[in-house]
Amino acid sequence: MRELFHLPRPRTPEGVPASVEVLESPHVPWRTGVVRGLERAPSQLEVGWHPAPKAPPVWEALLTAPEPRAHPTPQEHWLWGLPEWRKPVGPQGFQDVRLEEVLAWVQGACGGKVQIKSRGEPKHHYALPRVPAWEAVRHALQAWGKEDVLHELDGGVLYIGPLVESPHYPVRHRVREPVAVARSGVGELVYLLLPPFPQLRLYHRLEVDHFAFRGALLVVEHRLHLSGEAARHEVYGRPL
């Protein structure tokens, strides 16, 4: 189980931004970044963290080769990961095809990197409409009756498969530092306000010891905020 470390400092090849936000949720499979204080959209976003007192920072790439999606102001850049998976693919018809064969076809059509763990018995006929590649994946999963997950792995790889087989699922972190806020959130979710935690990923598990909640949480959404004035990590978790 990993310990919680922080003191992060964001940087990009284009310079040090004034502030950074990185968001992950199950609503879309890619990470979203908001970078402020740079003239140009960054080609890569890294965050540093200190693994031990007086140790040099370790750099983690939170967004590699992101796609700029919006520029609300001249120095504000909205970035999305997994750009290949938003390319349209299809239409395409299949006969006597397994689910994993359809998913491999989608990957070949869009050119994105992927790790496929989903499996499905052959279908005699399956018709895929023309949609963005990530939506084609969801279309196929629904056709086979699967509730598998899609999410971005480090390195710009799309994971497609059961939650329990995701590389993120076995990773546990112990929240040792004081939790600023821990309260019941929307539905059965628990909301945590933590110090910044760059190693945290969607579907990691947190061991929390706080008067408002004690136990394990599955991270189902989180947002990392970093700036020269403040730093925090907002996390929504599902009790396990």
Phi, psi and omega in degrees: 000132182277149173273163179268121177240159177210222192065049182279157176218116182284152174206160177221162174300339181268001178133180180266118182285159177288323178204157182218140168231138175232128185237138170228137176207164179282358184291323173225154187280349184260158172281147178244134177238143173238115184243129181238146175097014177239144179290323182242153176296134182289147178274346178198146179237123179236151177230136181260146175218153183259116182285344180200159178305133178067008178278151177293151181292148173255135185257132178241133177275109178275329176222118178251127181049054182287162180257119176296131183244338182197153178224078182302326176225164183303331182246024177238126186232125174263129186235143175237141172278180177052050184299326182298329185281359173261000177289141177289142176227163180081185001288157181207135176256148182228150174229139178048057188238142174273158179303313183296334177288322176296315180297321177294324176297316179300316179299317179294326181287327182263337178082008180280162176277145187208153168233112186255122174242353180290143178223146179205146181294157182299142170250141181293318178224140172211130180244123179258123178283173177277110182212166172304149188304318182293327176287328175298321177298313180296321178301314180293317179300318179294321180298328179267003179071030182262145174249034181292164184255157172235130174199162183276132171262161175304142182093008178073036181253135175269125173267133176230115179165184178298146180304316186290346177261358177295141175300339179282330192297321181286349187282125179242145176230141176260125179274095182268327182285156182302136175273124183292318180219135172214115183210163177296132182255212182291130180063233180264004184283154176246134180260132177236140170246113189240165165298158181301141190218079187298338181282349184291138179226160175303136178072012163289167178243141181243134171261115188245136175233097183213151184299333180275340177201131174230125180146197183257143178232142169264123182288117180249352173193142176204153180222121179261125179246126178225131174204176179289344183256330184206158177210133180202165178225118177262129186227134168250128182231150176258124180301140180252000000 
